[in-house]
């Protein structure tokens, strides 16, 4: 396991994309390791949610989504960052999506889905003046994926255009801060560890494939055992964990392990024997070959 580094090593890659209207987009790339992208996105969604929007922008179509409060969920599962806001949610592939416990995703598709390039950008008009700022992601096929819109000094609080000669330049503070940290490496990442790598234990509550199983006692047993052990591990419940008809199903993110038919007693054993002592419970592992 690699050691978390708070200082980003700059890529020193700057490119310009000409636009048909005579303008251009200037890109400054930054590394796409999980410790960089994870910290960047967690910081934006958890600490700067009031300032950012996300969406897609291609010729003829623009989608912009805003947050009305901090996301309810901001978590990594099987390579995908999932962010759940009020009324909508998003997924972005930051690590290889292996395809659940059976690793069903073909290697070529894993590489295509994965964020392979990322950059801060400025959109310039035909006179070379910056008019919008943001972050762009590309997948392994070189296709533009999701982008984030950063505060624009030419737009007021009511989404109105400010007078041309009276921009609110304080709004560029977030862009400049991100540039200092993630592009230039002149400031440290504002976390001691990658927050998206904080381990968690999840209990599947899906009713689609598990209607006859009662997951709540397992969930409560895990919460109690984690609390008693004083471990820094979050206990959550979630939708489908890609193991069907063998519930209650439990997933431990610390080493990507799935368990099936987890009773409250087995839940307590998972905490004691696996998470604390490092010995997996082979009888309940899924798939069995993982033991």
Backbone as JSON, one array per atom type, in Angstrom:
{
  "sequence": "XXXXXXXXXXXXXXXXXXXXXXXXXXXXXXXXXXXXXXXXXXXXXXXXXXXXXXXXXXXXXXXXXXXXXXXXXXXXXXXXXXXXXXXXXXXXXXXXXXXXXXXXXXXXXXXXXXXXXXXXXXXXXXXXXXXXXXXXXXXXXXXXXXXXXXXXXXXXXXXXXXXXXXXXXXXXXXXXXXXXXXXXXXXXXXXXXXXXXXXXXXXXXXXXXXXXXXXXXXXXXXXXXXXXXXXXXXXXXXXXXXXXXXXXXXXXXXXXXXXXXXXXXXXXXXXXXXXXXXXXXXXXXXXXXXX",
  "N": [[0.84, -1.18, 0.0], [0.61, 2.18, -0.91], [2.13, 5.12, 0.5], [0.41, 7.88, 1.8], [0.71, 11.0, 0.26], [0.91, 14.38, 0.9], [1.7, 16.45, -0.71], [1.33, 17.36, -4.03], [2.83, 16.14, -6.97], [3.69, 18.12, -9.62], [2.41, 17.92, -12.99], [3.04, 19.53, -15.09], [1.77, 19.98, -17.54], [0.26, 21.69, -20.03], [-2.3, 22.59, -22.17], [-4.02, 23.8, -25.12], [-7.23, 24.13, -26.42], [-8.69, 24.93, -29.38], [-11.69, 26.77, -30.14], [-14.7, 26.81, -32.14], [-15.84, 29.36, -32.28], [-13.84, 31.16, -32.22], [-12.73, 31.46, -29.76], [-11.1, 29.75, -27.0], [-10.07, 26.92, -24.97], [-8.15, 26.65, -22.14], [-6.17, 24.24, -20.66], [-4.89, 22.89, -17.64], [-3.26, 20.22, -16.54], [-3.63, 17.77, -13.91], [-2.48, 15.14, -11.65], [-4.11, 11.89, -11.76], [-4.27, 10.02, -9.75], [-5.79, 8.13, -7.1], [-5.47, 9.32, -4.61], [-5.15, 11.97, -5.21], [-7.37, 12.75, -6.91], [-9.44, 11.81, -5.28], [-9.18, 13.31, -2.86], [-9.45, 15.91, -3.86], [-12.12, 15.93, -4.95], [-13.67, 15.14, -2.75], [-13.16, 17.27, -1.03], [-14.32, 19.4, -2.51], [-17.04, 18.59, -2.7], [-17.84, 18.2, -0.06], [-16.86, 20.35, 1.48], [-17.02, 22.64, -0.06], [-19.49, 22.77, -1.28], [-21.41, 24.71, -1.68], [-20.34, 26.35, -3.56], [-19.81, 25.1, -5.99], [-20.86, 23.61, -9.1], [-21.99, 20.79, -11.0], [-21.8, 18.87, -14.05], [-22.4, 18.31, -17.57], [-20.98, 19.37, -20.65], [-21.38, 19.87, -23.94], [-21.33, 20.62, -27.47], [-24.31, 22.14, -28.17], [-25.64, 21.26, -25.93], [-25.98, 21.64, -22.46], [-25.61, 20.68, -19.14], [-26.27, 21.52, -15.86], [-25.92, 21.01, -12.46], [-26.77, 21.82, -9.15], [-25.92, 22.01, -5.65], [-28.06, 21.98, -2.84], [-27.59, 21.56, -0.28], [-25.09, 20.01, 1.83], [-23.85, 16.93, 0.44], [-25.65, 13.86, 1.01], [-24.42, 11.42, 0.85], [-21.09, 10.54, 0.17], [-19.03, 8.61, -1.18], [-16.78, 5.85, -1.86], [-17.1, 3.01, -3.85], [-16.25, -0.04, -5.2], [-14.59, 1.21, -7.11], [-16.1, 3.36, -8.06], [-16.94, 6.69, -7.33], [-19.62, 7.72, -5.47], [-22.0, 10.18, -5.18], [-24.57, 11.55, -3.41], [-27.09, 13.78, -3.64], [-29.69, 16.13, -2.7], [-32.37, 15.12, -4.37], [-30.98, 14.25, -6.65], [-28.29, 12.18, -7.97], [-24.86, 11.12, -8.52], [-22.26, 9.32, -10.29], [-18.82, 8.58, -10.57], [-16.01, 7.19, -12.05], [-13.22, 6.54, -10.34], [-11.31, 4.72, -9.61], [-10.27, 1.45, -10.81], [-13.12, -0.22, -11.9], [-13.99, -3.18, -10.87], [-16.12, -4.91, -10.97], [-17.81, -5.94, -8.9], [-17.86, -8.65, -6.44], [-17.23, -10.87, -8.0], [-15.68, -9.91, -9.99], [-16.48, -9.11, -12.67], [-16.21, -7.22, -14.69], [-14.87, -6.64, -17.86], [-11.37, -6.29, -18.71], [-10.73, -4.34, -20.64], [-12.95, -2.68, -20.54], [-12.82, -1.76, -17.94], [-10.62, -0.06, -18.1], [-11.55, 1.81, -19.91], [-13.69, 3.04, -18.56], [-12.48, 4.34, -16.46], [-11.34, 7.39, -14.95], [-8.92, 9.0, -16.74], [-7.57, 11.26, -17.3], [-7.31, 14.6, -16.17], [-8.08, 18.04, -15.61], [-7.71, 21.45, -14.59], [-9.51, 24.17, -15.98], [-9.77, 27.08, -18.14], [-12.09, 28.91, -19.92], [-11.74, 30.86, -22.73], [-12.56, 33.92, -24.42], [-12.81, 35.22, -27.84], [-11.06, 37.31, -27.73], [-9.15, 36.48, -26.01], [-9.73, 36.61, -23.34], [-10.47, 35.36, -20.14], [-13.49, 33.67, -19.34], [-14.93, 31.67, -18.07], [-14.52, 29.12, -15.55], [-13.29, 25.93, -14.49], [-13.31, 22.31, -13.92], [-12.27, 19.56, -15.77], [-12.88, 16.18, -16.72], [-11.61, 13.22, -18.3], [-12.25, 10.02, -19.82], [-10.87, 6.65, -20.21], [-10.99, 6.28, -22.93], [-10.51, 8.69, -23.97], [-12.65, 10.38, -24.02], [-14.65, 13.2, -23.15], [-15.76, 13.49, -19.88], [-17.7, 13.98, -16.98], [-17.86, 17.39, -15.85], [-16.83, 20.0, -13.59], [-18.19, 23.05, -12.54], [-16.73, 26.0, -11.57], [-16.79, 28.86, -9.29], [-17.82, 31.87, -10.9], [-16.59, 35.01, -11.65], [-17.99, 36.87, -13.12], [-20.64, 36.49, -12.81], [-23.51, 37.12, -10.88], [-25.09, 36.76, -7.62], [-27.71, 36.06, -8.13], [-27.62, 34.68, -10.47], [-27.28, 36.5, -12.48], [-25.71, 38.53, -15.01], [-22.89, 40.36, -14.2], [-21.83, 43.83, -14.45], [-19.53, 44.43, -17.13], [-17.08, 45.61, -16.47], [-16.95, 45.27, -13.76], [-16.31, 42.83, -12.29], [-16.62, 40.27, -9.73], [-13.94, 39.55, -8.3], [-13.15, 38.1, -6.11], [-14.39, 35.69, -6.28], [-12.76, 34.03, -7.69], [-11.16, 32.82, -5.92], [-11.41, 30.1, -5.06], [-10.72, 28.63, -7.39], [-8.05, 29.49, -7.7], [-6.94, 28.51, -5.34], [-7.27, 25.7, -5.67], [-5.65, 25.36, -7.87], [-3.12, 26.01, -6.85], [-2.76, 23.87, -5.08], [-3.29, 21.37, -6.49], [-2.4, 21.53, -9.15], [0.01, 23.04, -9.29], [1.34, 22.2, -7.01], [2.16, 23.71, -4.82], [0.95, 24.14, -2.42], [-0.12, 22.13, 0.35], [-2.2, 19.18, 0.15], [-5.36, 19.38, 1.73], [-5.78, 17.39, 3.73], [-4.89, 14.87, 6.09], [-5.02, 12.21, 5.5], [-6.42, 10.25, 2.81], [-9.74, 10.99, 2.51], [-11.67, 9.46, 1.19], [-10.76, 6.94, 1.43], [-11.26, 6.14, 3.94], [-12.09, 3.46, 5.96], [-15.06, 1.44, 5.79], [-17.97, -0.43, 6.86], [-20.54, -2.08, 5.28], [-23.99, -2.92, 5.18], [-26.18, -4.73, 3.19], [-29.33, -3.59, 2.18], [-31.09, -4.16, 0.24], [-34.22, -4.84, -1.21], [-34.88, -6.06, -3.51], [-33.53, -8.46, -4.1], [-33.43, -9.69, -1.72], [-35.7, -10.17, -0.04], [-36.68, -11.64, 2.13], [-34.95, -11.53, 4.22], [-33.81, -10.17, 7.29], [-32.13, -7.4, 7.72], [-31.58, -5.46, 9.63], [-30.95, -6.3, 12.4], [-28.35, -7.35, 12.01], [-27.0, -5.09, 11.13], [-27.21, -3.45, 13.44], [-25.76, -5.02, 15.23], [-23.19, -4.9, 14.11], [-22.69, -2.14, 14.39], [-22.66, -1.92, 17.18], [-20.5, -3.63, 17.84], [-18.36, -2.38, 16.53], [-18.35, 0.07, 17.86], [-17.71, -0.79, 20.46], [-15.15, -1.71, 20.06], [-13.71, 0.49, 19.49], [-12.82, 1.17, 16.99], [-11.88, 3.04, 14.08], [-13.96, 2.96, 12.02], [-16.58, 3.26, 9.79], [-20.04, 2.41, 9.98], [-22.53, 1.48, 7.8], [-25.61, 1.3, 5.88], [-26.71, 0.1, 2.72], [-27.73, 0.14, -0.79], [-27.94, -2.37, -3.36], [-25.33, -4.72, -3.1], [-24.24, -6.37, -4.93], [-24.3, -9.08, -4.46], [-26.5, -11.58, -4.48], [-29.49, -12.94, -2.95], [-28.41, -14.22, -0.76], [-28.46, -13.1, 1.72], [-28.33, -11.82, 5.13], [-26.07, -9.52, 3.57], [-22.75, -8.4, 3.85], [-20.29, -5.91, 3.4], [-16.88, -5.12, 3.55], [-14.9, -2.4, 3.25], [-12.23, -2.0, 3.75], [-10.49, -4.04, 2.88], [-11.78, -4.89, 0.66], [-13.89, -6.97, 0.87], [-16.51, -9.34, 0.8], [-19.24, -10.68, 2.65], [-21.61, -13.31, 3.28], [-24.92, -14.3, 4.44], [-24.95, -13.21, 7.06], [-25.39, -13.28, 10.33], [-26.29, -11.63, 13.46], [-24.41, -12.61, 15.37], [-22.34, -13.54, 13.69], [-21.68, -11.12, 12.56], [-20.5, -9.77, 14.71], [-18.29, -11.43, 15.0], [-16.97, -10.88, 12.61], [-16.05, -8.29, 13.04], [-14.34, -8.68, 15.28], [-12.59, -10.89, 14.58], [-11.83, -10.5, 11.87], [-11.59, -7.63, 11.17], [-10.26, -6.58, 13.42], [-8.3, -8.56, 14.08], [-7.38, -9.54, 11.68], [-8.08, -11.93, 10.36], [-9.93, -13.56, 8.06], [-13.34, -14.7, 7.9], [-13.78, -17.62, 6.66], [-15.9, -19.33, 6.11], [-18.1, -17.76, 5.53], [-17.37, -16.12, 3.46], [-17.65, -14.44, 0.3], [-16.78, -14.45, -3.08], [-16.35, -18.02, -2.44], [-13.8, -18.78, -3.2], [-12.24, -16.68, -2.53], [-11.18, -17.04, -0.05]],
  "CA": [[0.0, 0.0, 0.0], [1.43, 3.37, -1.01], [1.99, 6.09, 1.57], [-0.29, 9.1, 1.38], [1.56, 12.18, 0.11], [0.08, 15.58, 0.89], [2.13, 17.38, -1.75], [1.14, 16.83, -5.38], [3.93, 16.36, -7.91], [3.08, 18.73, -10.81], [2.61, 17.28, -14.28], [3.56, 20.55, -16.02], [1.16, 19.78, -18.87], [-0.71, 22.72, -20.37], [-2.72, 22.49, -23.57], [-5.06, 24.74, -25.54], [-8.19, 23.58, -27.37], [-9.39, 26.02, -30.08], [-13.13, 26.66, -30.26], [-15.17, 27.32, -33.44], [-16.22, 30.77, -32.22], [-12.63, 31.98, -32.11], [-12.19, 31.36, -28.42], [-10.3, 28.56, -26.72], [-10.06, 26.42, -23.6], [-6.81, 26.36, -21.65], [-6.18, 23.17, -19.67], [-3.7, 22.59, -16.85], [-3.56, 18.89, -16.04], [-3.13, 17.32, -12.61], [-2.47, 13.67, -11.59], [-5.41, 11.25, -11.53], [-4.21, 8.99, -8.73], [-6.95, 8.22, -6.22], [-5.2, 10.23, -3.51], [-5.33, 13.33, -5.7], [-8.77, 12.98, -7.31], [-10.31, 11.58, -4.13], [-9.12, 14.46, -1.95], [-10.01, 17.06, -4.56], [-13.57, 15.86, -5.07], [-14.26, 15.14, -1.41], [-13.09, 18.64, -0.54], [-15.3, 20.22, -3.2], [-18.42, 18.19, -2.42], [-18.15, 18.27, 1.37], [-16.48, 21.63, 2.09], [-17.29, 23.77, -0.95], [-20.66, 22.41, -2.07], [-22.17, 25.92, -2.02], [-19.64, 27.11, -4.59], [-19.58, 24.36, -7.23], [-21.92, 22.88, -9.79], [-21.41, 19.76, -11.86], [-22.64, 18.57, -15.21], [-21.76, 17.98, -18.84], [-21.08, 20.47, -21.6], [-20.98, 19.55, -25.31], [-22.01, 21.52, -28.39], [-25.75, 21.95, -28.27], [-26.24, 20.77, -24.69], [-25.28, 21.9, -21.2], [-26.32, 20.26, -17.94], [-25.66, 22.04, -14.64], [-26.61, 20.61, -11.24], [-26.23, 22.49, -7.98], [-26.24, 21.46, -4.34], [-28.81, 22.83, -1.92], [-26.99, 21.26, 1.02], [-23.99, 19.04, 1.69], [-24.34, 15.62, 0.0], [-25.97, 12.87, 2.03], [-23.45, 10.34, 0.69], [-19.92, 10.81, -0.67], [-18.34, 7.37, -0.8], [-16.18, 5.06, -2.93], [-17.43, 1.58, -3.83], [-15.84, -0.73, -6.43], [-14.0, 2.14, -8.06], [-16.95, 4.51, -8.36], [-17.36, 7.66, -6.33], [-21.05, 8.0, -5.49], [-22.4, 11.38, -4.44], [-26.03, 11.64, -3.38], [-27.58, 15.09, -3.22], [-31.14, 16.2, -2.57], [-33.06, 15.08, -5.65], [-30.2, 13.66, -7.74], [-27.03, 11.59, -7.55], [-23.89, 10.96, -9.6], [-21.19, 8.33, -10.13], [-17.64, 8.88, -11.36], [-15.08, 6.09, -11.85], [-11.91, 7.05, -9.95], [-10.42, 3.56, -9.6], [-10.81, 0.41, -11.68], [-14.36, -0.88, -11.53], [-13.71, -4.6, -11.12], [-17.35, -5.63, -11.25], [-18.31, -6.67, -7.74], [-17.01, -9.7, -5.86], [-16.81, -11.84, -9.02], [-14.8, -9.21, -10.94], [-17.07, -9.41, -13.98], [-15.96, -6.17, -15.68], [-13.71, -6.93, -18.71], [-10.23, -5.41, -18.5], [-10.82, -3.21, -21.56], [-14.0, -1.79, -20.06], [-12.29, -1.12, -16.73], [-9.74, 1.04, -18.5], [-12.35, 2.84, -20.58], [-14.52, 3.75, -17.58], [-11.66, 5.01, -15.46], [-10.8, 8.72, -15.22], [-7.53, 8.84, -17.16], [-6.99, 12.59, -17.48], [-8.1, 15.63, -15.5], [-7.43, 19.34, -15.71], [-8.4, 22.71, -14.39], [-9.59, 24.86, -17.27], [-10.34, 28.41, -18.32], [-12.63, 29.16, -21.25], [-11.38, 32.22, -23.16], [-13.28, 34.42, -25.59], [-11.97, 35.44, -29.01], [-10.06, 38.31, -27.38], [-8.21, 35.88, -25.09], [-10.11, 36.93, -21.97], [-11.13, 34.24, -19.46], [-14.9, 33.93, -19.07], [-15.46, 30.66, -17.15], [-13.48, 28.33, -14.92], [-13.84, 24.66, -14.03], [-12.5, 21.1, -13.92], [-12.73, 18.61, -16.78], [-12.38, 14.82, -16.63], [-11.69, 12.38, -19.49], [-12.14, 8.6, -19.54], [-9.76, 5.96, -20.85], [-11.14, 6.37, -24.38], [-10.26, 10.06, -24.36], [-13.91, 11.11, -24.12], [-14.92, 14.1, -22.04], [-16.75, 12.99, -18.92], [-18.27, 15.02, -16.14], [-17.02, 18.52, -15.48], [-17.29, 20.81, -12.47], [-18.18, 24.49, -12.79], [-16.26, 26.75, -10.42], [-17.38, 30.2, -9.22], [-17.53, 32.76, -12.01], [-16.64, 36.39, -11.15], [-18.86, 37.7, -13.95], [-22.03, 36.12, -12.53], [-23.93, 37.53, -9.56], [-25.72, 35.76, -6.75], [-28.99, 35.66, -8.71], [-27.32, 34.16, -11.81], [-27.31, 37.61, -13.43], [-24.39, 38.94, -15.46], [-22.43, 41.6, -13.62], [-21.24, 44.73, -15.44], [-18.29, 43.92, -17.7], [-15.9, 46.16, -15.79], [-17.09, 45.14, -12.32], [-16.4, 41.43, -11.84], [-16.32, 39.97, -8.33], [-12.74, 38.74, -8.44], [-13.02, 37.21, -4.97], [-14.93, 34.39, -6.66], [-11.69, 33.2, -8.27], [-10.34, 32.28, -4.83], [-11.41, 28.63, -5.04], [-9.92, 28.19, -8.54], [-6.62, 29.73, -7.43], [-6.52, 27.57, -4.29], [-7.14, 24.38, -6.27], [-4.48, 25.4, -8.77], [-1.93, 25.97, -6.01], [-2.62, 22.55, -4.46], [-3.34, 20.17, -7.34], [-1.67, 21.72, -10.41], [1.38, 23.53, -9.06], [1.96, 21.53, -5.87], [2.77, 24.71, -3.95], [0.3, 24.01, -1.12], [-0.42, 20.74, 0.66], [-3.58, 18.69, 0.17], [-5.87, 19.74, 3.06], [-6.15, 16.22, 4.51], [-3.77, 14.05, 6.51], [-5.23, 10.95, 4.8], [-7.47, 10.35, 1.79], [-11.02, 10.72, 3.19], [-12.43, 8.43, 0.48], [-10.2, 5.65, 1.8], [-11.67, 5.82, 5.29], [-12.78, 2.18, 5.85], [-16.44, 1.33, 6.26], [-18.65, -1.71, 6.74], [-21.88, -1.81, 4.76], [-24.97, -4.01, 5.17], [-27.12, -4.58, 2.08], [-30.74, -3.52, 2.57], [-31.88, -4.29, -0.99], [-35.4, -5.71, -1.15], [-35.03, -6.7, -4.81], [-33.03, -9.83, -4.1], [-33.27, -10.14, -0.34], [-36.93, -9.74, 0.63], [-37.04, -12.42, 3.31], [-33.92, -11.41, 5.23], [-33.9, -9.01, 8.16], [-30.77, -6.89, 7.8], [-31.39, -4.5, 10.72], [-30.18, -6.83, 13.54], [-26.94, -7.44, 11.62], [-26.51, -3.71, 11.12], [-27.06, -2.99, 14.82], [-24.67, -5.78, 15.83], [-21.96, -4.31, 13.61], [-22.51, -0.83, 15.02], [-22.27, -2.13, 18.56], [-19.17, -4.21, 17.92], [-17.4, -1.35, 16.14], [-18.28, 1.03, 18.97], [-17.01, -1.41, 21.58], [-13.74, -1.93, 19.71], [-13.1, 1.81, 19.32], [-12.23, 1.25, 15.65], [-12.28, 4.19, 13.26], [-14.62, 2.35, 10.86], [-17.98, 3.67, 9.71], [-21.01, 1.35, 9.7], [-23.61, 2.05, 7.0], [-26.4, 0.36, 5.09], [-26.69, 0.57, 1.34], [-28.46, -0.64, -1.76], [-27.37, -3.63, -3.83], [-23.89, -4.95, -2.99], [-23.87, -7.28, -6.02], [-24.37, -10.48, -4.02], [-27.96, -11.69, -4.35], [-30.18, -14.1, -2.41], [-27.65, -14.88, 0.29], [-28.34, -12.1, 2.76], [-27.79, -10.47, 5.0], [-24.76, -9.38, 2.95], [-21.91, -7.37, 4.46], [-19.08, -5.56, 2.65], [-15.86, -4.37, 4.28], [-14.13, -1.68, 2.24], [-10.82, -1.96, 4.1], [-9.74, -4.94, 2.0], [-12.69, -5.3, -0.41], [-14.36, -8.31, 1.23], [-17.95, -9.54, 0.94], [-19.7, -11.8, 3.46], [-23.02, -13.65, 3.1], [-25.64, -14.92, 5.55], [-24.31, -12.65, 8.26], [-26.23, -13.11, 11.5], [-25.64, -10.72, 14.42], [-23.21, -13.24, 15.95], [-21.29, -13.51, 12.67], [-21.28, -9.72, 12.43], [-19.55, -9.48, 15.79], [-17.06, -12.17, 14.69], [-16.29, -10.15, 11.53], [-15.33, -7.17, 13.65], [-13.27, -9.16, 16.15], [-11.6, -11.77, 13.94], [-11.35, -9.99, 10.59], [-11.14, -6.24, 11.17], [-9.28, -6.36, 14.49], [-7.2, -9.52, 14.11], [-6.88, -9.78, 10.32], [-8.37, -13.29, 9.9], [-11.25, -13.6, 7.44], [-14.22, -15.82, 8.25], [-13.84, -18.29, 5.37], [-17.2, -19.98, 5.89], [-19.09, -16.8, 5.06], [-16.82, -15.31, 2.38], [-18.17, -14.57, -1.05], [-16.96, -15.89, -3.37], [-15.59, -18.91, -1.57], [-12.41, -18.85, -3.64], [-11.47, -15.57, -1.97], [-10.5, -17.5, 1.17]],
  "C": [[0.88, 1.24, 0.0], [1.13, 4.32, 0.14], [1.34, 7.36, 1.04], [0.68, 10.28, 1.38], [0.69, 13.42, 0.01], [0.48, 16.57, -0.2], [2.02, 16.7, -3.11], [2.38, 17.14, -6.23], [3.35, 16.9, -9.22], [3.38, 17.94, -12.08], [3.23, 18.23, -15.31], [3.06, 20.3, -17.44], [0.06, 20.81, -19.07], [-1.03, 22.64, -21.85], [-3.83, 23.5, -23.84], [-5.92, 24.07, -26.6], [-8.91, 24.74, -28.06], [-10.88, 25.73, -30.2], [-13.6, 27.3, -31.57], [-15.5, 28.81, -33.43], [-15.03, 31.72, -32.11], [-12.02, 31.98, -30.74], [-11.38, 30.09, -28.24], [-10.52, 28.13, -25.28], [-8.62, 26.1, -23.25], [-6.9, 25.33, -20.52], [-4.84, 23.11, -18.96], [-3.97, 21.27, -16.14], [-2.98, 18.67, -14.63], [-3.22, 15.8, -12.55], [-3.85, 13.1, -11.28], [-5.27, 10.04, -10.62], [-5.37, 9.2, -7.76], [-6.71, 9.18, -5.06], [-5.35, 11.69, -3.94], [-6.8, 13.59, -6.04], [-9.72, 12.8, -6.14], [-10.35, 12.78, -3.19], [-9.74, 15.7, -2.59], [-11.53, 17.04, -4.55], [-14.24, 15.84, -3.71], [-14.27, 16.55, -0.84], [-14.15, 19.52, -1.19], [-16.72, 19.89, -2.78], [-18.8, 18.34, -0.95], [-17.9, 19.66, 1.96], [-16.81, 22.84, 1.24], [-18.54, 23.55, -1.79], [-21.48, 23.63, -2.47], [-21.6, 26.63, -3.23], [-19.56, 26.4, -5.94], [-20.89, 23.81, -7.79], [-21.24, 21.81, -10.63], [-22.35, 19.46, -13.01], [-21.83, 18.1, -16.4], [-21.95, 19.17, -19.77], [-20.51, 20.02, -22.95], [-21.74, 20.51, -26.22], [-23.49, 21.17, -28.49], [-26.41, 21.51, -26.99], [-25.36, 21.1, -23.5], [-26.18, 21.43, -20.07], [-25.57, 20.8, -16.74], [-26.53, 21.67, -13.45], [-25.95, 21.31, -10.06], [-26.65, 21.77, -6.71], [-27.06, 22.47, -3.55], [-28.37, 22.6, -0.48], [-25.85, 20.28, 0.79], [-24.55, 17.68, 1.28], [-24.61, 14.69, 1.17], [-24.97, 11.72, 2.03], [-22.32, 10.83, -0.21], [-18.94, 9.68, -0.37], [-17.86, 6.62, -2.04], [-16.57, 3.6, -2.77], [-17.1, 0.99, -5.2], [-15.4, 0.25, -7.51], [-14.8, 3.4, -8.31], [-17.15, 5.4, -7.14], [-18.85, 7.91, -6.52], [-21.32, 9.21, -4.61], [-23.91, 11.51, -4.55], [-26.43, 12.98, -2.8], [-29.1, 15.02, -3.06], [-31.76, 16.23, -3.96], [-32.28, 14.51, -6.81], [-28.95, 13.0, -7.15], [-26.14, 11.39, -8.76], [-22.91, 9.85, -9.25], [-20.04, 8.73, -11.05], [-16.58, 7.84, -11.02], [-13.67, 6.63, -11.6], [-10.86, 5.95, -9.82], [-11.03, 2.5, -10.51], [-12.08, -0.19, -11.1], [-14.23, -2.35, -11.88], [-14.97, -5.4, -11.42], [-17.82, -6.5, -10.11], [-17.38, -7.78, -7.3], [-16.51, -10.71, -6.89], [-15.94, -11.21, -10.1], [-15.23, -9.44, -12.38], [-16.79, -8.35, -15.05], [-14.74, -6.53, -16.52], [-12.62, -5.87, -18.55], [-10.33, -4.17, -19.39], [-11.84, -2.19, -21.08], [-13.57, -1.08, -18.78], [-11.46, 0.1, -17.1], [-10.53, 2.16, -19.18], [-13.14, 3.67, -19.58], [-13.72, 4.68, -16.67], [-11.28, 6.43, -15.89], [-9.32, 8.57, -15.54], [-6.81, 10.17, -17.33], [-7.91, 13.59, -16.8], [-7.33, 16.95, -15.56], [-8.33, 20.45, -15.19], [-8.43, 23.44, -15.73], [-10.1, 26.29, -17.12], [-10.85, 28.49, -19.75], [-12.39, 30.63, -21.6], [-12.23, 32.64, -24.35], [-12.3, 34.7, -26.72], [-10.87, 36.47, -28.75], [-9.04, 37.78, -26.37], [-8.5, 36.17, -23.63], [-10.86, 35.75, -21.35], [-12.56, 34.61, -19.09], [-15.56, 32.84, -18.22], [-14.32, 29.74, -16.73], [-14.08, 27.01, -14.43], [-12.81, 23.55, -14.04], [-13.11, 20.13, -14.92], [-12.08, 17.25, -16.54], [-12.56, 14.11, -17.97], [-11.59, 10.92, -19.08], [-10.99, 7.97, -20.32], [-9.83, 5.94, -22.36], [-10.9, 7.79, -24.88], [-11.52, 10.9, -24.5], [-14.09, 12.02, -22.9], [-16.03, 13.52, -21.18], [-17.37, 14.18, -18.2], [-17.31, 16.19, -15.98], [-17.67, 19.29, -14.34], [-17.16, 22.27, -12.85], [-17.8, 25.21, -11.51], [-16.83, 28.17, -10.43], [-16.88, 31.13, -10.32], [-17.66, 34.21, -11.54], [-17.54, 37.31, -11.95], [-20.35, 37.42, -13.71], [-22.36, 36.46, -11.08], [-24.64, 36.43, -8.8], [-27.05, 35.26, -7.3], [-28.83, 35.16, -10.14], [-27.43, 35.25, -12.88], [-25.88, 37.98, -13.81], [-24.04, 40.29, -14.84], [-21.89, 42.52, -14.71], [-19.85, 44.28, -15.86], [-17.06, 44.39, -16.93], [-15.98, 46.07, -14.27], [-17.24, 43.67, -11.88], [-16.08, 41.31, -10.36], [-15.13, 39.01, -8.3], [-12.49, 37.83, -7.23], [-13.51, 35.8, -5.29], [-13.88, 33.49, -7.28], [-10.84, 32.56, -7.18], [-10.27, 30.77, -4.81], [-10.57, 28.07, -6.19], [-8.43, 28.34, -8.24], [-6.1, 28.78, -6.35], [-6.32, 26.17, -4.85], [-5.91, 24.3, -7.17], [-3.19, 25.3, -7.97], [-1.69, 24.56, -5.46], [-2.39, 21.46, -5.49], [-2.59, 20.3, -8.66], [-0.21, 22.07, -10.16], [2.09, 22.83, -7.91], [2.63, 22.48, -4.9], [2.1, 24.78, -2.59], [-0.04, 22.54, -0.91], [-1.91, 20.43, 0.49], [-4.13, 18.89, 1.59], [-6.38, 18.56, 3.88], [-4.88, 15.47, 4.89], [-3.81, 12.67, 5.86], [-6.33, 11.15, 3.78], [-8.82, 10.02, 2.44], [-11.86, 9.67, 2.49], [-11.9, 7.03, 0.76], [-10.46, 5.31, 3.27], [-12.49, 4.52, 5.25], [-14.2, 2.23, 6.4], [-16.92, -0.1, 6.11], [-20.08, -1.41, 6.32], [-22.73, -3.07, 4.78], [-25.97, -3.75, 4.05], [-28.56, -4.58, 2.61], [-31.67, -3.73, 1.38], [-33.05, -5.27, -0.82], [-35.62, -6.46, -2.47], [-34.64, -8.16, -4.77], [-32.99, -10.43, -2.7], [-34.52, -9.86, 0.48], [-37.21, -10.44, 1.94], [-36.04, -12.28, 4.45], [-34.08, -10.12, 6.02], [-32.49, -8.48, 8.41], [-30.52, -6.01, 9.03], [-30.63, -5.07, 11.93], [-28.68, -6.96, 13.25], [-26.29, -6.07, 11.65], [-26.26, -3.21, 12.54], [-25.93, -3.72, 15.53], [-23.31, -5.24, 15.39], [-21.67, -2.97, 14.28], [-22.04, -1.0, 16.46], [-20.86, -2.66, 18.7], [-18.09, -3.2, 17.54], [-17.23, -0.33, 17.26], [-17.49, 0.47, 20.14], [-15.51, -1.55, 21.33], [-12.97, -0.63, 19.56], [-12.35, 1.92, 17.99], [-12.73, 2.5, 14.93], [-12.84, 3.66, 11.93], [-16.1, 2.75, 10.89], [-18.86, 2.46, 9.41], [-22.2, 1.99, 8.99], [-24.49, 0.93, 6.47], [-26.54, 0.94, 3.7], [-27.6, -0.28, 0.48], [-27.65, -1.85, -2.2], [-25.85, -3.66, -3.73], [-23.42, -6.05, -3.94], [-23.7, -8.73, -5.57], [-25.84, -10.73, -3.7], [-28.39, -13.01, -3.71], [-29.39, -14.87, -1.36], [-27.46, -13.93, 1.47], [-28.56, -12.66, 4.15], [-26.34, -10.47, 4.47], [-24.02, -8.21, 3.58], [-20.67, -7.17, 3.6], [-18.16, -4.75, 3.54], [-14.92, -3.72, 3.28], [-12.63, -1.72, 2.5], [-9.96, -2.87, 3.25], [-10.65, -5.58, 0.94], [-13.16, -6.75, -0.22], [-15.88, -8.31, 1.38], [-18.21, -10.77, 1.8], [-21.19, -12.03, 3.21], [-23.57, -14.34, 4.35], [-25.05, -14.5, 6.91], [-25.36, -12.42, 9.35], [-25.58, -12.09, 12.43], [-24.4, -11.32, 15.06], [-22.05, -13.22, 14.97], [-20.79, -12.09, 12.47], [-20.25, -9.35, 13.49], [-18.22, -10.21, 15.56], [-16.27, -11.46, 13.59], [-15.46, -9.01, 12.12], [-14.13, -7.68, 14.45], [-12.17, -9.9, 15.37], [-11.01, -11.18, 12.65], [-10.76, -8.59, 10.74], [-10.08, -6.0, 12.24], [-8.06, -7.26, 14.37], [-6.66, -9.9, 12.74], [-7.13, -11.17, 9.78], [-9.8, -13.34, 9.35], [-12.02, -14.84, 7.87], [-14.55, -16.58, 6.96], [-15.22, -18.88, 5.08], [-18.22, -19.04, 5.28], [-18.58, -15.89, 3.95], [-17.58, -15.51, 1.09], [-17.24, -13.8, -1.99], [-16.05, -16.73, -2.49], [-14.12, -18.95, -1.93], [-11.56, -17.76, -3.01], [-10.74, -15.98, -0.7], [-9.28, -18.31, 0.87]]
}
